[in-house]
Amino acid sequence: MAFERTRRPMDAVQAAEAAFKKVTTKPIEGPAPSAALPGARETVSLRIDQDVLEKFQADGPGWQERINAALRLAAGL
C-alpha cells in the first residue's frame, strides 16, 4: 500500500515565492512601548566645548542639572 500525500509538492516558482514572502513579511509586533515616565532621565553622551563645560562646572556640584536647565530654556520647554 503506497503512502499518499495530502499536499502536492511545490514547484520552483512557488518555493521561491514562499521563501520571499517569509523574509519580507513584517513580523507581528508586540504591544507598543509605554510612554516615558514623567521626570525620567536618560543617560546620553554629549560632545560640548571645553570652555562651556568648565563654565558650568565652575559653580560646583549640580552642573549637569544646570546644563539640562539651559538646554530646556534654549529648546523653549
Secondary structure, 3 states (H helix, E strand, C coil): CCCCCCCCCCCHHHHHHHHHHHHHCCCCCCCCCCCCCCCCCCCCCCCCCHHHHHHHHCCCCCHHHHHHHHHHHHHCC
